[in-house]
Amino acid sequence: MTHPAFTSLGLNGMWVGKFETTGSTSSLTVKPNETSLRNINISTMYNTSYSYKRSLDSHMMKNTEWGALGYLTNSKYGRGNTEVWINNSSTYITGCAGSSVSASEYSGCQNAYNTGLGYHASTTDNISGIYDTSGGAWEYVMGNHDNKEVSSGINPSILPDKYIDRYIGTDLNSKILGDTISESIDWNEDFSDFNSSSGPWLRRGGSYSNNYKSGTFAVHHNNGDPLSGNTFRIVLD
């Protein structure tokens, strides 16, 4: 089967932001050794991602696209059966790595992305991979329960299907094949909470402070409001 991250867009592949998004809402960047862009609502995340590189169909990462990233990470094309090390930077510096797979939080950057230990925080276990998929800030993805808006500033029901994954209800059986939720639940002991009792928007990866519960397969939810611990990632097609 072709993964839904590709079939929904009619593509053979995608370019994923190497780091959590940096810069400002008026000038997005994707750079290492910078503070990730946080404390904005999901509407701003979506709109700024959409406008970032329109000629390249830029958009905010969907949950199924995160799922494709997770499977590739765990495959022979990624790092195989070894877990991505946590970005344990309590100051949200992009591309950082702790001293172990689930290291305790660290103020600043304990190991930069381009160092031997820093490579362990990459999806390929070397500098060519994608960083910040475990720890750093929680990353909102475009995945929503029952077209609920709450106070996020965006109405999911009017968004094109191309840019959002819609879930009906909160039961794991409502998952989308390939989204790394029910089929990989509790892999690596990563955080797993699909219920939307405190918000209909999905977020992935975990926080710098979640230790072993952070990881590429970690999933949680929130209401889409601005929070200091939430960021996002850009995808180009």
C-alpha positions as CSV (number, residue, x, y, z in Angstrom):
1,M,0.0,0.0,0.0
2,T,1.1,3.6,-0.6
3,H,1.1,5.6,2.6
4,P,-1.9,8.1,2.9
5,A,0.5,11.0,3.4
6,F,1.4,10.6,-0.3
7,T,-2.0,9.4,-1.8
8,S,-3.9,12.4,-0.3
9,L,-1.6,14.8,-2.1
10,G,-1.0,12.8,-5.2
11,L,2.8,12.8,-4.7
12,N,5.8,10.5,-4.6
13,G,7.4,12.3,-1.6
14,M,7.6,15.4,0.5
15,W,10.1,17.7,2.0
16,V,9.8,17.9,5.8
17,G,11.3,20.8,7.9
18,K,14.6,19.6,9.3
19,F,13.9,21.4,12.6
20,E,10.9,22.8,14.5
21,T,9.9,26.1,12.9
22,T,11.9,29.1,14.0
23,G,11.8,32.8,13.2
24,S,8.7,34.9,13.6
25,T,5.1,34.8,12.2
26,S,6.1,37.4,9.6
27,S,9.4,35.6,8.7
28,L,9.4,31.9,9.2
29,T,12.6,30.0,9.2
30,V,13.7,26.4,9.8
31,K,17.1,26.6,11.4
32,P,19.2,24.8,14.1
33,N,20.5,26.5,17.3
34,E,17.6,28.9,17.5
35,T,14.5,29.1,19.7
36,S,11.5,27.4,18.2
37,L,8.5,29.5,17.3
38,R,5.8,29.0,20.0
39,N,3.0,30.6,21.9
40,I,0.8,31.2,18.8
41,N,-2.6,29.5,18.1
42,I,-3.1,26.8,15.5
43,S,-4.8,29.2,13.1
44,T,-1.6,31.3,12.9
45,M,0.5,28.1,12.5
46,Y,-1.7,26.9,9.6
47,N,-1.9,30.3,7.8
48,T,1.8,31.2,8.1
49,S,2.8,27.7,6.9
50,Y,0.4,27.9,4.0
51,S,1.9,31.3,3.0
52,Y,5.5,30.3,3.5
53,K,6.3,28.9,0.0
54,R,3.0,28.8,-1.9
55,S,4.7,27.8,-5.2
56,L,6.0,24.7,-3.4
57,D,2.6,24.0,-1.7
58,S,3.9,24.7,1.8
59,H,1.6,23.7,4.6
60,M,1.5,22.8,8.3
61,M,2.4,19.1,8.8
62,K,-0.6,16.7,8.9
63,N,-0.9,13.9,11.4
64,T,-0.6,11.3,8.6
65,E,2.6,13.0,7.4
66,W,4.0,12.7,10.9
67,G,3.0,9.0,10.7
68,A,5.0,8.6,7.5
69,L,8.0,10.2,9.2
70,G,7.7,7.9,12.1
71,Y,7.6,4.7,10.0
72,L,10.6,5.9,7.9
73,T,12.5,6.7,11.1
74,N,12.0,3.1,12.4
75,S,12.8,1.5,9.0
76,K,16.0,0.6,7.4
77,Y,15.9,3.9,5.6
78,G,16.0,5.7,8.9
79,R,17.7,4.6,12.2
80,G,16.1,1.1,12.3
81,N,15.1,-0.2,15.7
82,T,16.9,2.4,17.8
83,E,14.9,5.3,19.4
84,V,15.5,9.0,18.6
85,W,17.2,10.7,21.5
86,I,15.3,13.5,23.2
87,N,15.8,17.2,22.6
88,N,16.0,18.1,26.3
89,S,16.5,21.8,25.9
90,S,14.2,23.6,28.4
91,T,14.9,26.8,26.4
92,Y,13.6,25.2,23.2
93,I,16.8,25.4,21.2
94,T,16.3,23.5,17.9
95,G,18.4,20.6,16.9
96,C,19.7,19.8,20.4
97,A,20.2,16.4,22.0
98,G,20.5,15.2,25.6
99,S,23.2,12.9,26.8
100,S,20.9,9.8,26.4
101,V,17.7,8.7,24.8
102,S,15.5,10.1,27.6
103,A,17.9,12.6,29.3
104,S,16.6,15.0,31.9
105,E,15.9,18.6,30.9
106,Y,18.9,20.9,30.3
107,S,19.0,24.7,30.2
108,G,20.5,25.6,26.8
109,C,21.8,23.1,24.3
110,Q,23.6,20.1,25.8
111,N,24.7,18.6,22.4
112,A,24.3,20.5,19.1
113,Y,22.8,18.9,16.0
114,N,26.2,18.7,14.2
115,T,28.1,16.8,17.0
116,G,28.6,13.1,17.5
117,L,26.1,12.9,20.4
118,G,23.8,15.4,18.6
119,Y,23.4,13.0,15.7
120,H,21.4,10.7,18.0
121,A,18.6,13.2,18.0
122,S,18.2,12.8,14.2
123,T,15.7,10.4,12.5
124,T,18.7,8.8,10.6
125,D,21.2,8.9,13.5
126,N,23.4,11.2,11.4
127,I,23.4,14.8,10.3
128,S,21.2,14.1,7.2
129,G,18.1,13.3,9.2
130,I,15.2,15.3,10.7
131,Y,15.6,16.7,14.3
132,D,13.3,17.6,17.2
133,T,10.8,14.7,16.7
134,S,11.4,13.7,20.3
135,G,11.2,16.4,22.9
136,G,11.8,20.1,22.4
137,A,8.3,21.5,22.2
138,W,5.1,19.5,21.5
139,E,4.3,19.9,17.8
140,Y,0.7,20.6,16.7
141,V,-0.2,18.7,13.6
142,M,-3.3,19.2,11.3
143,G,-5.4,16.4,12.9
144,N,-8.7,17.2,14.4
145,H,-11.6,15.4,16.2
146,D,-15.1,15.9,14.8
147,N,-14.4,19.2,13.1
148,K,-14.3,21.0,16.5
149,E,-12.9,24.5,16.5
150,V,-12.9,25.4,20.3
151,S,-11.0,28.7,20.6
152,S,-8.2,27.8,18.1
153,G,-9.2,30.6,15.7
154,I,-9.7,28.2,12.7
155,N,-12.7,26.3,11.6
156,P,-11.5,22.8,10.5
157,S,-14.7,22.1,8.6
158,I,-13.9,24.6,5.9
159,L,-10.3,23.5,5.4
160,P,-9.4,21.4,2.3
161,D,-9.1,17.7,3.0
162,K,-5.6,17.9,1.4
163,Y,-4.3,19.8,4.4
164,I,-6.1,18.2,7.4
165,D,-6.8,14.7,8.8
166,R,-10.3,14.4,10.2
167,Y,-11.2,12.0,13.0
168,I,-14.7,11.0,14.0
169,G,-14.9,10.4,17.7
170,T,-12.1,9.7,20.1
171,D,-12.0,5.9,19.9
172,L,-8.7,4.5,18.6
173,N,-10.8,2.6,16.0
174,S,-11.4,6.0,14.3
175,K,-7.7,6.3,13.5
176,I,-6.4,6.6,9.9
177,L,-4.2,3.8,8.7
178,G,-0.6,4.9,8.7
179,D,-0.9,7.7,11.3
180,T,1.1,5.8,13.9
181,I,-1.5,6.0,16.6
182,S,-3.3,2.7,17.3
183,E,-0.9,0.6,15.2
184,S,2.1,1.8,17.2
185,I,0.5,2.5,20.6
186,D,3.0,2.5,23.4
187,W,6.0,1.9,21.1
188,N,9.1,2.9,23.0
189,E,6.8,3.7,25.9
190,D,6.0,7.0,24.2
191,F,3.1,9.1,25.4
192,S,-0.2,7.9,24.0
193,D,-3.5,9.8,24.5
194,F,-5.9,10.1,21.6
195,N,-8.9,11.2,23.7
196,S,-10.0,14.8,23.0
197,S,-11.5,15.7,26.4
198,S,-9.3,18.7,26.7
199,G,-9.1,19.7,23.1
200,P,-9.7,18.3,19.6
201,W,-6.3,19.2,18.0
202,L,-3.6,16.6,17.9
203,R,0.1,17.2,18.8
204,R,3.1,14.9,18.5
205,G,6.6,14.3,19.7
206,G,6.5,15.2,23.4
207,S,8.2,17.9,25.4
208,Y,11.8,18.4,26.6
209,S,10.5,17.5,30.1
210,N,8.7,14.2,29.3
211,N,11.8,12.1,29.5
212,Y,11.1,8.5,28.2
213,K,7.5,9.5,27.4
214,S,8.7,11.8,24.6
215,G,9.4,10.2,21.2
216,T,8.5,10.1,17.5
217,F,5.4,8.0,18.3
218,A,4.2,10.3,21.2
219,V,0.7,11.6,20.7
220,H,-1.5,14.0,22.7
221,H,-4.2,16.6,22.2
222,N,-5.0,20.2,23.1
223,N,-7.4,23.0,22.3
224,G,-5.3,24.9,19.8
225,D,-4.7,28.0,21.9
226,P,-1.3,29.7,22.2
227,L,0.9,27.9,24.6
228,S,4.6,28.4,25.4
229,G,5.3,24.6,25.0
230,N,3.7,24.1,21.5
231,T,5.2,24.6,18.1
232,F,4.7,23.2,14.6
233,R,6.6,22.0,11.5
234,I,6.4,22.9,7.8
235,V,6.1,20.5,4.9
236,L,6.7,21.3,1.2
237,D,5.4,19.3,-1.7
